[in-house]
Amino acid sequence: MITSVFKKSTPINYSFIGILMVFVFFTYQFQDTKWTSSLFEIAKKSALLLILFASLFTANFIVKKNALTKDSAYTIFFVLIFLMFFPNVLNNYKLIVSNFFILLAMRRLVSLQTLKAPKEKIFDASLWIFVASLFHFWAILFILLVYISIIFHVSRDYRNWLIPFVALFSSSIIFVFYALLFDKEAIDVYLQSEVINLQVDYFTNNYQNIAFSIYAVFVVFFVLPYLFTLTNKPLNLQASYKKVLLAFFIGIAIFFISANKSNEVLVYTFLPMAIMATNTIEYLQNKIQQEIILFVSIICCVFCFFSQL
């Protein structure tokens, strides 16, 4: 029954997921209603919701435009499910904005397989990654994905290897001008964020620990089948699937080395995980197994969401 709802991408499915997103967002935000008395705070919350919707739209565009999944709504549904695992991310402006820019970068990197305008795509992706790092410094690790994409597709042209440095110079100039004009402490704050913390002892309650543990189980359940079936993917798409897998591991690395560690930092893994979860469901031929996976996912996300409110 659940599979019949999301196995096709239709306006009704997207509307349903959109309504769920609004419900989840405001259920979390209305724990504290003080923000409703300030127009500025209302504007901030509205902007945050719009960025979340833009992130869902971008995620859907990536998988549909590049044929990473079949024509279904599973991917964005799983992105929403993983958001519900860690609801505190719904109030973390910097991580949501940073992740949105990473999604924009991934959109350009995955489409690099077409070999159309590769230099523009490399520059755009690099620029978005450097901008994302302004909101969460270690998002800069995604620059590795740029060079891996160059190796996969356009390594023979030496100029492609230099383009990320041009993007770094451009973003640095803009950031320095912004800092000098509006916030002179921004540069110091950015440089001070270059801290590595490998300790995982940030849990403030047992429910955060449980949510993290359940998510770890999902990682094992979805990543391993993806690894084993990677060679069965169409040859022309294997590089794109490898980039999805590498993006996931970069997201995990960001989580483990980030100084201000929290479950929300796993937001960088949500899209790769959603793609791998969708591929797992689409690979299974048994409808009962598909239903069980979706049902368990929904039960777990609902429990994690409401237990952490």
CORVENFEN-V255903 format. One record per residue. N is the residue number from 1. RES is the residue in three letters. OMEGA is omega in degrees with one decimal (999 if undefined). Layout:
n=N res=RES omega=OMEGA
n=N res=RES omega=OMEGA
//
This chain:
n=1 res=MET omega=-179.4
n=2 res=ILE omega=-178.8
n=3 res=THR omega=-179.4
n=4 res=SER omega=179.8
n=5 res=VAL omega=-171.3
n=6 res=PHE omega=-177.3
n=7 res=LYS omega=175.3
n=8 res=LYS omega=176.4
n=9 res=SER omega=-179.5
n=10 res=THR omega=177.0
n=11 res=PRO omega=179.7
n=12 res=ILE omega=178.4
n=13 res=ASN omega=-179.6
n=14 res=TYR omega=178.1
n=15 res=SER omega=179.5
n=16 res=PHE omega=179.0
n=17 res=ILE omega=177.4
n=18 res=GLY omega=178.2
n=19 res=ILE omega=177.2
n=20 res=LEU omega=178.8
n=21 res=MET omega=179.1
n=22 res=VAL omega=179.5
n=23 res=PHE omega=-179.7
n=24 res=VAL omega=-177.1
n=25 res=PHE omega=-175.7
n=26 res=PHE omega=173.4
n=27 res=THR omega=177.8
n=28 res=TYR omega=-174.0
n=29 res=GLN omega=-175.9
n=30 res=PHE omega=168.3
n=31 res=GLN omega=178.1
n=32 res=ASP omega=-173.3
n=33 res=THR omega=-178.8
n=34 res=LYS omega=-177.2
n=35 res=TRP omega=-178.3
n=36 res=THR omega=-179.1
n=37 res=SER omega=-179.2
n=38 res=SER omega=179.2
n=39 res=LEU omega=179.6
n=40 res=PHE omega=179.3
n=41 res=GLU omega=176.9
n=42 res=ILE omega=178.4
n=43 res=ALA omega=179.2
n=44 res=LYS omega=179.0
n=45 res=LYS omega=179.4
n=46 res=SER omega=178.3
n=47 res=ALA omega=179.0
n=48 res=LEU omega=178.7
n=49 res=LEU omega=178.6
n=50 res=LEU omega=178.4
n=51 res=ILE omega=176.4
n=52 res=LEU omega=177.3
n=53 res=PHE omega=177.7
n=54 res=ALA omega=178.2
n=55 res=SER omega=176.9
n=56 res=LEU omega=179.9
n=57 res=PHE omega=179.6
n=58 res=THR omega=177.6
n=59 res=ALA omega=179.2
n=60 res=ASN omega=179.6
n=61 res=PHE omega=-178.4
n=62 res=ILE omega=-175.6
n=63 res=VAL omega=-178.8
n=64 res=LYS omega=-177.3
n=65 res=LYS omega=-175.4
n=66 res=ASN omega=174.8
n=67 res=ALA omega=179.3
n=68 res=LEU omega=175.7
n=69 res=THR omega=174.5
n=70 res=LYS omega=-177.4
n=71 res=ASP omega=-178.9
n=72 res=SER omega=178.4
n=73 res=ALA omega=-177.2
n=74 res=TYR omega=-172.2
n=75 res=THR omega=-178.4
n=76 res=ILE omega=175.2
n=77 res=PHE omega=177.8
n=78 res=PHE omega=175.2
n=79 res=VAL omega=177.9
n=80 res=LEU omega=178.1
n=81 res=ILE omega=-178.4
n=82 res=PHE omega=172.8
n=83 res=LEU omega=-179.2
n=84 res=MET omega=176.1
n=85 res=PHE omega=-176.1
n=86 res=PHE omega=-171.7
n=87 res=PRO omega=-179.7
n=88 res=ASN omega=177.7
n=89 res=VAL omega=-179.2
n=90 res=LEU omega=178.2
n=91 res=ASN omega=-178.8
n=92 res=ASN omega=-174.4
n=93 res=TYR omega=-174.5
n=94 res=LYS omega=-179.1
n=95 res=LEU omega=-179.9
n=96 res=ILE omega=178.8
n=97 res=VAL omega=179.1
n=98 res=SER omega=180.0
n=99 res=ASN omega=178.1
n=100 res=PHE omega=178.4
n=101 res=PHE omega=175.9
n=102 res=ILE omega=176.8
n=103 res=LEU omega=176.9
n=104 res=LEU omega=177.7
n=105 res=ALA omega=178.9
n=106 res=MET omega=177.8
n=107 res=ARG omega=-179.3
n=108 res=ARG omega=-176.5
n=109 res=LEU omega=179.7
n=110 res=VAL omega=-179.4
n=111 res=SER omega=179.6
n=112 res=LEU omega=-179.7
n=113 res=GLN omega=180.0
n=114 res=THR omega=-179.2
n=115 res=LEU omega=175.0
n=116 res=LYS omega=179.7
n=117 res=ALA omega=-176.5
n=118 res=PRO omega=-177.8
n=119 res=LYS omega=177.7
n=120 res=GLU omega=-179.4
n=121 res=LYS omega=178.3
n=122 res=ILE omega=179.6
n=123 res=PHE omega=-179.1
n=124 res=ASP omega=-178.5
n=125 res=ALA omega=179.8
n=126 res=SER omega=-179.5
n=127 res=LEU omega=-179.9
n=128 res=TRP omega=180.0
n=129 res=ILE omega=178.8
n=130 res=PHE omega=175.7
n=131 res=VAL omega=177.7
n=132 res=ALA omega=-178.9
n=133 res=SER omega=176.3
n=134 res=LEU omega=179.9
n=135 res=PHE omega=172.5
n=136 res=HIS omega=-167.3
n=137 res=PHE omega=-171.4
n=138 res=TRP omega=170.2
n=139 res=ALA omega=178.9
n=140 res=ILE omega=178.2
n=141 res=LEU omega=178.6
n=142 res=PHE omega=175.1
n=143 res=ILE omega=174.5
n=144 res=LEU omega=179.6
n=145 res=LEU omega=176.7
n=146 res=VAL omega=-177.9
n=147 res=TYR omega=175.3
n=148 res=ILE omega=177.6
n=149 res=SER omega=176.5
n=150 res=ILE omega=178.7
n=151 res=ILE omega=-178.1
n=152 res=PHE omega=-165.9
n=153 res=HIS omega=-168.8
n=154 res=VAL omega=-174.3
n=155 res=SER omega=-174.2
n=156 res=ARG omega=-179.8
n=157 res=ASP omega=-174.5
n=158 res=TYR omega=-178.5
n=159 res=ARG omega=179.5
n=160 res=ASN omega=179.8
n=161 res=TRP omega=-177.5
n=162 res=LEU omega=-175.3
n=163 res=ILE omega=177.6
n=164 res=PRO omega=177.6
n=165 res=PHE omega=175.1
n=166 res=VAL omega=177.8
n=167 res=ALA omega=177.5
n=168 res=LEU omega=179.4
n=169 res=PHE omega=-178.5
n=170 res=SER omega=-179.3
n=171 res=SER omega=179.4
n=172 res=SER omega=179.2
n=173 res=ILE omega=-179.5
n=174 res=ILE omega=-179.0
n=175 res=PHE omega=179.7
n=176 res=VAL omega=177.7
n=177 res=PHE omega=178.0
n=178 res=TYR omega=-178.0
n=179 res=ALA omega=-178.9
n=180 res=LEU omega=-176.5
n=181 res=LEU omega=-170.1
n=182 res=PHE omega=-173.9
n=183 res=ASP omega=-175.0
n=184 res=LYS omega=179.8
n=185 res=GLU omega=-175.7
n=186 res=ALA omega=-179.3
n=187 res=ILE omega=178.8
n=188 res=ASP omega=179.3
n=189 res=VAL omega=-179.9
n=190 res=TYR omega=-178.7
n=191 res=LEU omega=179.7
n=192 res=GLN omega=179.7
n=193 res=SER omega=178.2
n=194 res=GLU omega=-177.4
n=195 res=VAL omega=178.0
n=196 res=ILE omega=177.2
n=197 res=ASN omega=-176.3
n=198 res=LEU omega=-178.5
n=199 res=GLN omega=177.1
n=200 res=VAL omega=-176.8
n=201 res=ASP omega=-172.5
n=202 res=TYR omega=-173.4
n=203 res=PHE omega=178.9
n=204 res=THR omega=175.3
n=205 res=ASN omega=-176.5
n=206 res=ASN omega=-177.4
n=207 res=TYR omega=174.3
n=208 res=GLN omega=178.1
n=209 res=ASN omega=179.7
n=210 res=ILE omega=-179.8
n=211 res=ALA omega=178.7
n=212 res=PHE omega=-178.7
n=213 res=SER omega=179.1
n=214 res=ILE omega=179.2
n=215 res=TYR omega=178.4
n=216 res=ALA omega=176.8
n=217 res=VAL omega=177.5
n=218 res=PHE omega=178.8
n=219 res=VAL omega=-179.9
n=220 res=VAL omega=-175.0
n=221 res=PHE omega=-176.2
n=222 res=PHE omega=-175.5
n=223 res=VAL omega=-177.2
n=224 res=LEU omega=176.7
n=225 res=PRO omega=178.8
n=226 res=TYR omega=178.3
n=227 res=LEU omega=-175.1
n=228 res=PHE omega=-177.9
n=229 res=THR omega=-175.8
n=230 res=LEU omega=-178.5
n=231 res=THR omega=179.0
n=232 res=ASN omega=-179.1
n=233 res=LYS omega=176.1
n=234 res=PRO omega=-175.3
n=235 res=LEU omega=-177.5
n=236 res=ASN omega=-179.6
n=237 res=LEU omega=-174.9
n=238 res=GLN omega=178.4
n=239 res=ALA omega=179.5
n=240 res=SER omega=178.2
n=241 res=TYR omega=176.9
n=242 res=LYS omega=178.5
n=243 res=LYS omega=176.6
n=244 res=VAL omega=-179.9
n=245 res=LEU omega=179.2
n=246 res=LEU omega=176.8
n=247 res=ALA omega=177.5
n=248 res=PHE omega=-177.9
n=249 res=PHE omega=174.3
n=250 res=ILE omega=176.5
n=251 res=GLY omega=177.1
n=252 res=ILE omega=179.2
n=253 res=ALA omega=178.3
n=254 res=ILE omega=179.1
n=255 res=PHE omega=-173.8
n=256 res=PHE omega=-176.9
n=257 res=ILE omega=-177.3
n=258 res=SER omega=-179.1
n=259 res=ALA omega=178.5
n=260 res=ASN omega=-173.6
n=261 res=LYS omega=174.0
n=262 res=SER omega=178.6
n=263 res=ASN omega=-176.2
n=264 res=GLU omega=-178.7
n=265 res=VAL omega=176.4
n=266 res=LEU omega=-179.5
n=267 res=VAL omega=-179.9
n=268 res=TYR omega=-179.0
n=269 res=THR omega=-171.5
n=270 res=PHE omega=-179.4
n=271 res=LEU omega=176.5
n=272 res=PRO omega=178.2
n=273 res=MET omega=-179.8
n=274 res=ALA omega=177.8
n=275 res=ILE omega=179.6
n=276 res=MET omega=176.9
n=277 res=ALA omega=178.6
n=278 res=THR omega=178.6
n=279 res=ASN omega=178.4
n=280 res=THR omega=179.9
n=281 res=ILE omega=-178.8
n=282 res=GLU omega=179.6
n=283 res=TYR omega=179.7
n=284 res=LEU omega=179.4
n=285 res=GLN omega=-177.3
n=286 res=ASN omega=-176.8
n=287 res=LYS omega=179.7
n=288 res=ILE omega=178.0
n=289 res=GLN omega=177.5
n=290 res=GLN omega=-179.9
n=291 res=GLU omega=-178.9
n=292 res=ILE omega=-179.6
n=293 res=ILE omega=-179.7
n=294 res=LEU omega=-178.7
n=295 res=PHE omega=179.3
n=296 res=VAL omega=179.6
n=297 res=SER omega=-179.3
n=298 res=ILE omega=179.3
n=299 res=ILE omega=-178.1
n=300 res=CYS omega=-177.8
n=301 res=CYS omega=178.2
n=302 res=VAL omega=177.7
n=303 res=PHE omega=-178.5
n=304 res=CYS omega=-177.6
n=305 res=PHE omega=-174.5
n=306 res=PHE omega=178.9
n=307 res=SER omega=-177.1
n=308 res=GLN omega=178.4
n=309 res=LEU omega=999
//
